[in-house]
Amino acid sequence: MAVDTRVEAPSSPSLRDRLLPAEPIRWTRVLAWANLALQVVIIGTGGLVRLTASGLGCPTWPQCTADSLVTTPEMGIHGIIEFGNRLLTFVLVAAAVLLFLAVVRTAATGRRLVVPALLIGLGIPAQGIIGGISVLTQLNPYVVGLHFVVSISLVAASTVLVWRLYHPVAYRYDVVPSSTRIAAWVTGALALLTILVGILTTGSGPHAGDRAAVRNGLDPELLQHVHSWPAYALFALSLLMLVLSRRAPLLRRWVIALLAVEAAQIAVGITQARSGLPEGLVATHMVLASLVAAAATAVILATRQPAGVRSLR
């Protein structure tokens, strides 16, 4: 009797499985990295809006003008820059929706991807509303500052999501002593404090986003010095983390990355303060702040690693 030895070809995944996979696939990782990159990019384009005095290039919201949803030729380059930044928000929304769809069925994998994806998805429209309020309040420096805080928070959430794609949450345990974990959290707190004081410093300085926009009334010269204090404390603690992480290779790599970004940030900060806050350096300083937030988040996450990594306690 003949035996049928034919092997059926595996069926290709359905459209539902491709859009809503039950576990992370390459597409999920592409979306996660793209989302993180876009969160950093929109900080850069937001800086461009501020530094070119285009914050009121579209003088109203949600329309660009009272009579037009989009920019008009009469509004010139400022309208193009401001409206272009608004359009990038829609790209972020599309990426966030696709990312949420890509992780919504992955709960059984133990990676805990749904909550950060949901927070990112909710945070982007919230950013649009805060941005609109900043326009309607004629670029109130505190509203503009809140806009930046939420951007940094979205960078941190995006970093968490990327991290969890590679390091499942359900199987983690501590790989460093509690003192090192505490130092990592203090490092993150100092990074946040440095950014917050930097926001106040920017709100007191010359780059208001529009020539007629008011400033917060604080002393910019004093705030530049105050801003440097947590920055130097952060760098010093990061050096200590380098010593504490000597037996935790993954943590050590991220501490080195954090130190590298901090060194660049300090160099740019000192140079811009001594050269009259040139626009290019201020924009670089803003983007580096987002990278500091991402690296500090990764340092905290690296104190707990998946099973199979030897505990050092």
Residue pairs with C-beta under 8 A, 6 or more apart in sequence:
18 27
19 101
19 102
20 101
20 102
20 104
20 105
21 27
21 28
21 102
21 105
21 106
22 105
22 106
22 108
22 109
23 106
23 108
23 109
24 102
24 103
24 106
24 109
24 111
24 113
24 165
25 102
27 102
28 99
28 102
28 103
28 106
28 165
29 162
29 165
31 95
31 98
31 99
31 102
32 99
32 158
32 161
32 162
32 165
33 162
34 95
35 92
35 95
35 96
35 99
35 120
35 158
35 161
36 155
36 158
36 159
36 161
36 162
36 294
38 88
38 91
38 92
38 95
39 92
39 151
39 154
39 155
39 158
39 290
40 155
40 287
40 290
40 291
40 294
41 88
42 85
42 88
42 89
42 92
42 151
43 148
43 151
43 152
43 155
43 286
43 287
43 289
43 290
44 283
44 286
44 287
45 84
45 85
45 88
46 85
46 147
46 148
46 151
46 286
47 282
47 283
47 286
47 287
48 54
48 81
48 85
48 283
49 55
49 57
49 81
49 82
49 85
49 209
50 144
50 207
50 208
50 209
51 207
51 279
51 282
51 283
52 77
52 78
52 81
52 279
53 78
53 208
53 209
53 210
53 211
54 77
54 78
54 79
54 81
54 82
54 209
54 210
55 82
55 134
55 135
55 139
55 144
55 208
55 209
55 210
55 213
56 78
56 82
56 135
56 138
56 139
56 209
56 210
56 212
56 213
57 71
57 75
57 77
57 78
57 79
57 80
57 81
57 82
57 83
58 64
58 65
58 71
58 75
58 79
58 82
58 83
58 86
58 135
59 65
59 135
60 66
60 135
60 136
61 131
61 132
61 133
61 135
61 136
62 69
62 132
63 69
64 70
64 71
64 72
64 75
64 79
64 82
64 83
64 86
65 72
65 75
70 83
71 79
71 80
71 82
71 83
72 79
86 128
86 131
89 124
89 127
89 128
89 131
92 124
93 121
93 124
93 125
96 117
96 120
96 121
96 124
97 121
99 117
99 120
99 121
99 161
100 114
100 117
100 118
100 120
100 121
103 111
103 113
103 114
103 117
103 161
104 114
104 117
106 113
106 114
107 114
109 168
110 168
110 169
110 170
110 171
111 164
111 165
111 168
111 169
111 170
112 164
112 169
112 170
113 161
113 164
113 165
116 157
116 158
116 160
116 161
116 164
117 161
119 157
120 154
120 157
120 158
120 161
123 150
123 153
123 154
123 157
124 154
126 150
127 147
127 150
127 151
127 154
130 143
130 146
130 147
130 150
131 147
133 143
134 140
134 143
134 144
134 147
137 143
138 210
138 212
138 213
138 214
139 208
139 209
139 210
139 213
139 214
140 214
141 202
141 203
141 204
141 208
141 213
141 214
141 215
141 216
142 203
142 216
144 203
144 209
145 199
145 200
145 202
145 203
148 195
148 199
148 286
149 195
149 196
149 199
151 290
152 192
152 195
152 289
152 290
152 293
155 290
155 293
155 294
155 297
156 293
156 294
156 297
158 294
159 293
159 294
159 297
159 298
159 301
160 297
160 301
163 297
163 298
163 301
167 301
167 305
167 306
168 306
171 306
171 307
172 304
172 305
172 306
172 307
173 304
173 305
173 307
173 311
174 181
174 303
174 304
174 311
174 313
175 248
175 251
175 303
175 304
175 305
175 309
175 310
175 311
175 312
175 313
176 184
176 244
176 245
176 248
176 251
176 303
176 312
176 313
177 312
177 313
179 244
180 241
180 244
180 245
180 248
180 251
180 303
181 303
181 304
183 237
183 240
183 241
183 244
184 241
184 251
184 299
184 300
184 302
184 303
185 300
186 237
187 234
187 237
187 238
187 241
187 258
187 296
187 299
187 300
188 296
188 297
188 299
188 300
190 230
190 233
190 234
190 237
191 234
191 292
191 293
191 296
192 293
193 230
194 227
194 230
194 231
194 234
194 292
195 289
195 292
195 293
197 223
197 226
197 227
197 230
198 227
198 285
198 289
200 216
200 218
200 223
200 227
201 220
201 223
201 224
201 226
201 227
202 282
203 215
203 216
203 218
204 215
204 216
204 217
204 218
204 219
204 220
204 223
205 215
205 220
205 277
206 277
207 277
207 279
207 282
208 214
208 215
224 273
227 269
228 269
231 262
231 265
231 266
231 269
232 266
234 262
235 259
235 262
235 263
235 266
238 255
238 258
238 259
238 262
239 259
241 251
241 255
241 258
241 299
242 252
242 255
242 256
242 259
245 251
245 252
245 255
246 252
247 312
248 302
248 303
248 305
248 312
250 302
250 305
250 309
251 299
251 302
251 303
251 305
253 302
254 295
254 298
254 299
254 302
255 299
257 295
257 298
258 292
258 295
258 296
258 298
258 299
261 288
261 291
261 292
261 295
262 292
264 288
265 285
265 288
265 289
265 292
268 281
268 284
268 285
268 288
269 285
271 281
272 278
272 281
272 282
272 285
275 281
